[in-house]
Amino acid sequence: GERGEFLERVMIGFGWSVARAKVEKTEAWQFLRIWDANKLSFQGRDGREQGIFATICRMNHSCEPNVRLMPGSAPHELVAYAAVDIASGEELCICYSERNALPMLHFLHLPTEGRRHWVQRWGFTCACERCHVEDDGARAFRCPRPSAQLSGACPGHVLHRRSRGWGGAAIGALSACSVCGFIPLSQTVAQLLNAEMELRRQAEEDLPKLLRDATESSNFPMAEVEALAAGCEAAGLAGDRHWLVFWLSSLAAVGRSSAGLGTAAQGLAAASVLPGLGGGGGERRRPGATSGVEAYLAFE
């Protein structure tokens, strides 16, 4: 339970006497809370492992980390590597979560509100430099300026500006267009954000189970991925600058790969070229990622 209300029953089930469980429950609950807040999970030589490390576990989290944790050559070993150049006196920061609730999508690919929502499980709100940027580069929309005002569609994009939440109503604002300077009207902002919220809801509800059940390309949910991608295009999400389109494109690339799904997903994570939904290829753009995040994700 959230406050250890079931712990006494579990302790008795593992052999504690009723009297001893009542006495030691508080101390055991404190230990479990410390363990849960400080442990690191990683893929070791013998499978998935967890541990507490005297130095590494004292590092703070950042959404632009400069230290990458990798399993070592010895059993139960976790090694910290500098993923980027680190200046003297600069704080060493790690990424607390390599995963999130969406399969085959690294935590650092989430938009700002999504990352902040996820790390609240550790009891803090991320205040790293990347989370303080006003405009979220991972939530871009095509310029909504009416084409009648121009000689054609504007090639620019608008970005979501920081709002107040992740799971509730579509709230917030959009920046001026990166090319023409057009400022979207409030009605247009609401339409774009509501459409985005609905697509995200569909993706979060429909795809994770289908992806977990997929064992090979033949039962990969390609039709569902392509349908959602088409919805993103119709809703005005910027194809090369929005995290949801990036995730769907990545999924499509994995599903089309001749390698096993797990191998394809691992290889794609650090790839510099991302096959498009139409089968073509191009430079892999990670929406909202700085050069430091790019280096961290590509580090091997």
Secondary structure, DSSP 8 states (H G I E B T S, - for coil): -TTSTTHHHHHHHTT--HHHHHHHHHHHHHHHHHHHHH-EEEEETTEEEEE--TTGGG-EE-SS-SEEEEE-SSTT-EEEEESS---TT---EE-S-S--SSTT--GGGS-HHHHHHHHGGGT-----TGGG-SEEEEEEEE--S-GGGSSS----EEEEE--S-SSSS---EE---TTT-----HHHHHHHHHHHHHHHHHHHHHHHHHHHH--SGGGS-HHHHHHHHHHHHHHTEEEEEEHHHHHHHHHHHHHH-SS-HHHHHHHHHT-SB---TTS---B---TT--HHHHHHHH--
